[in-house]
Amino acid sequence: MPLPLPPEDQPPTTPTDVDATLRRHLELSTGKYFFEACDGTTQALLMTCGWTISVAEGLMLVIHCPDANTNWRVLNQIQAIADILAQFSPHAKIRVYPPLGQGGPFDLRVNERSEV
């Protein structure tokens, strides 16, 4: 059982503006390094989508696909995308949103990728 941290080492009960700014910088930097770690094909595919990196509840890559064809291409590349994201966190998640009206999101934890 881990020892409790002293009060000064505990996270704040309510995040401050500085906390939000630092989190946003972390998300932007992580997104930049993730994108740079991708090969040219994956970069081109991501550029056709809306995508973000979130760290609010653990590392998560969120991809919004503009059309069914792009959604199919992203899902076919999910293994390669997960392999790259796993370099940043073995507990990261990917959520792929299809176009509006074409079903719900597809979620994958990168440590599940061998099952895909």
Residue frames as qw, qx, qy, qz and C-alpha x, y, z in Angstrom:
[[0.000, 0.890, 0.456, 0.000, 0.00, 0.00, 0.00],
 [0.423, 0.498, -0.049, 0.755, 1.53, 3.35, -1.01],
 [0.315, -0.414, -0.447, 0.728, 2.27, 5.88, 1.68],
 [0.147, 0.901, 0.408, 0.012, 0.06, 8.98, 1.62],
 [0.469, 0.429, 0.006, 0.772, 1.71, 12.10, 0.29],
 [0.210, -0.410, -0.390, 0.797, 2.19, 15.14, 2.51],
 [0.269, 0.794, 0.451, -0.307, -0.36, 17.92, 1.82],
 [0.063, 0.774, -0.278, -0.565, 2.11, 20.05, -0.16],
 [0.102, -0.262, 0.849, 0.448, 2.69, 17.12, -2.56],
 [0.393, 0.460, 0.780, -0.159, -1.03, 16.42, -3.11],
 [0.171, 0.369, 0.518, 0.752, -2.69, 17.66, -6.29],
 [0.188, -0.004, 0.207, -0.960, -4.84, 20.76, -5.83],
 [0.322, 0.387, 0.805, -0.316, -8.50, 20.14, -5.06],
 [0.474, 0.807, 0.307, -0.173, -9.49, 22.65, -7.74],
 [0.679, 0.188, 0.265, 0.659, -7.25, 23.21, -10.77],
 [0.093, -0.734, -0.041, 0.671, -5.96, 26.73, -11.28],
 [0.546, 0.807, -0.044, -0.219, -5.54, 28.66, -14.50],
 [0.012, -0.696, 0.706, 0.134, -1.86, 27.73, -14.41],
 [0.552, -0.057, 0.830, -0.052, -2.80, 24.02, -14.19],
 [0.669, 0.609, 0.389, -0.174, -5.07, 24.39, -17.25],
 [0.327, 0.864, -0.331, -0.192, -2.34, 26.22, -19.16],
 [0.225, -0.522, 0.820, 0.074, 0.26, 23.59, -18.31],
 [0.650, 0.191, 0.729, -0.097, -2.12, 20.80, -19.33],
 [0.604, 0.761, 0.135, -0.196, -2.81, 22.51, -22.67],
 [0.133, 0.795, -0.572, -0.154, 0.94, 22.92, -23.31],
 [0.441, -0.258, 0.860, -0.005, 1.46, 19.23, -22.51],
 [0.690, 0.449, 0.547, -0.154, -1.34, 18.26, -24.93],
 [0.475, 0.849, -0.133, -0.192, 0.05, 20.45, -27.72],
 [0.052, -0.683, 0.722, 0.097, 3.61, 19.19, -27.23],
 [0.558, -0.050, 0.826, -0.063, 2.51, 15.56, -27.06],
 [0.675, 0.622, 0.343, -0.200, 0.41, 16.03, -30.19],
 [0.309, 0.848, -0.385, -0.192, 3.36, 17.56, -32.03],
 [0.182, -0.504, 0.843, 0.045, 5.72, 14.74, -31.07],
 [0.662, 0.204, 0.703, -0.162, 3.09, 12.09, -31.84],
 [0.628, 0.739, 0.103, -0.220, 2.48, 13.56, -35.31],
 [0.185, 0.790, -0.570, -0.128, 6.22, 13.76, -36.00],
 [0.416, -0.303, 0.856, -0.046, 6.62, 10.09, -34.98],
 [0.751, 0.414, 0.458, -0.234, 4.07, 9.03, -37.62],
 [0.474, 0.006, 0.612, 0.633, 5.14, 8.05, -41.12],
 [0.090, 0.147, -0.288, -0.942, 4.10, 10.18, -44.08],
 [0.307, -0.299, -0.782, -0.453, 1.07, 8.04, -44.93],
 [0.348, -0.564, -0.690, 0.291, -0.31, 8.27, -41.41],
 [0.142, -0.380, -0.129, 0.905, 0.42, 12.00, -41.25],
 [0.176, -0.045, -0.505, -0.844, -1.48, 12.54, -44.52],
 [0.369, -0.442, -0.796, -0.188, -4.41, 10.51, -43.17],
 [0.311, -0.540, -0.531, 0.574, -4.49, 12.46, -39.90],
 [0.063, -0.223, 0.102, 0.968, -4.42, 15.74, -41.83],
 [0.278, -0.264, -0.630, -0.676, -7.72, 14.77, -43.49],
 [0.500, -0.562, -0.659, 0.023, -9.31, 14.33, -40.06],
 [0.252, -0.781, 0.213, -0.530, -9.81, 16.45, -37.00],
 [0.822, -0.172, -0.486, 0.240, -7.67, 15.05, -34.21],
 [0.209, -0.804, 0.304, -0.466, -6.51, 16.04, -30.76],
 [0.567, 0.029, -0.723, 0.394, -4.50, 14.67, -27.88],
 [0.504, -0.702, -0.009, -0.503, -6.05, 14.89, -24.42],
 [0.424, 0.201, -0.757, 0.454, -4.35, 14.19, -21.10],
 [0.465, -0.459, 0.136, -0.745, -7.27, 15.05, -18.81],
 [0.853, -0.268, 0.307, -0.325, -8.00, 11.43, -17.85],
 [0.724, -0.161, 0.592, 0.314, -4.90, 9.74, -19.21],
 [0.020, -0.399, 0.536, 0.744, -3.43, 10.04, -22.68],
 [0.567, 0.476, 0.664, -0.110, -6.11, 9.84, -25.36],
 [0.061, -0.152, 0.532, 0.831, -5.96, 10.42, -29.11],
 [0.452, 0.559, 0.565, -0.404, -9.34, 11.51, -30.46],
 [0.131, -0.090, 0.637, 0.754, -9.89, 11.34, -34.23],
 [0.493, 0.543, 0.403, -0.548, -12.97, 12.76, -35.99],
 [0.377, 0.060, 0.746, 0.546, -13.44, 11.31, -39.47],
 [0.268, 0.338, -0.059, -0.900, -15.12, 13.55, -42.05],
 [0.728, 0.245, -0.295, -0.568, -16.55, 10.75, -44.22],
 [0.956, -0.121, 0.206, -0.171, -17.04, 6.97, -44.34],
 [0.819, 0.466, -0.228, 0.245, -14.02, 6.37, -46.59],
 [0.132, 0.670, -0.505, 0.527, -11.68, 8.22, -44.24],
 [0.697, -0.435, 0.375, -0.428, -13.18, 6.39, -41.26],
 [0.993, 0.119, 0.016, -0.008, -12.46, 3.07, -42.98],
 [0.607, 0.586, -0.349, 0.408, -8.88, 4.15, -43.74],
 [0.219, -0.655, 0.487, -0.535, -8.29, 5.26, -40.12],
 [0.861, -0.275, 0.304, -0.302, -9.64, 1.97, -38.76],
 [0.934, 0.303, -0.103, 0.155, -7.36, 0.07, -41.15],
 [0.424, 0.594, -0.399, 0.555, -4.38, 2.08, -39.83],
 [0.594, -0.725, 0.041, -0.346, -5.40, 1.78, -36.17],
 [0.933, -0.216, -0.059, 0.282, -2.69, -0.82, -35.42],
 [0.589, 0.343, -0.068, 0.729, 0.10, 1.46, -36.69],
 [0.166, -0.727, 0.018, -0.665, -1.40, 4.47, -34.91],
 [0.794, -0.588, -0.037, -0.149, -1.67, 2.50, -31.66],
 [0.870, -0.005, -0.110, 0.481, 1.95, 1.33, -31.97],
 [0.319, 0.507, -0.096, 0.795, 3.13, 4.93, -32.22],
 [0.428, -0.696, -0.006, -0.577, 0.90, 6.17, -29.41],
 [0.902, -0.381, -0.186, 0.079, 2.10, 3.33, -27.15],
 [0.630, 0.268, -0.244, 0.687, 5.57, 4.90, -27.27],
 [0.093, -0.540, 0.149, -0.823, 4.12, 7.79, -25.27],
 [0.491, -0.266, 0.563, -0.609, 2.07, 5.71, -22.81],
 [0.132, 0.012, -0.979, -0.154, 1.30, 1.99, -22.67],
 [0.098, 0.464, 0.790, -0.389, -2.10, 2.92, -21.19],
 [0.171, 0.265, -0.182, -0.931, -3.10, 5.43, -23.87],
 [0.479, 0.467, 0.721, -0.182, -6.46, 5.21, -25.61],
 [0.004, -0.044, 0.514, 0.857, -7.68, 5.98, -29.10],
 [0.385, 0.542, 0.628, -0.406, -11.23, 7.08, -29.87],
 [0.100, 0.003, 0.609, 0.787, -12.31, 7.26, -33.52],
 [0.400, 0.497, 0.446, -0.628, -15.54, 9.10, -34.32],
 [0.377, 0.333, 0.716, 0.483, -17.23, 8.21, -37.61],
 [0.071, -0.243, -0.253, -0.934, -19.11, 10.89, -39.57],
 [0.393, 0.048, 0.439, -0.807, -22.31, 12.16, -37.93],
 [0.785, 0.183, 0.068, -0.588, -25.18, 9.72, -38.20],
 [0.739, 0.362, -0.555, -0.119, -22.95, 6.74, -39.04],
 [0.838, -0.212, -0.475, 0.165, -22.66, 5.04, -35.66],
 [0.532, -0.844, 0.058, 0.023, -20.87, 5.52, -32.41],
 [0.090, 0.824, -0.559, 0.029, -17.18, 5.94, -31.67],
 [0.927, 0.078, -0.336, 0.149, -14.66, 3.11, -31.78],
 [0.359, -0.832, 0.384, -0.177, -12.44, 2.93, -28.69],
 [0.901, 0.165, -0.328, 0.231, -9.15, 1.09, -28.33],
 [0.511, -0.798, 0.304, 0.096, -6.65, 0.95, -25.49],
 [0.437, 0.702, -0.555, -0.090, -3.18, 0.63, -26.98],
 [0.231, -0.387, 0.875, -0.175, -2.37, -2.25, -24.66],
 [0.734, 0.250, 0.555, -0.300, -5.20, -4.17, -26.39],
 [0.421, 0.664, -0.346, -0.512, -3.77, -3.70, -29.87],
 [0.032, -0.291, 0.937, 0.192, -2.54, -7.26, -30.28],
 [0.383, 0.325, 0.823, -0.265, -6.20, -8.34, -30.12],
 [0.436, 0.635, 0.017, -0.637, -7.18, -6.14, -33.10]]
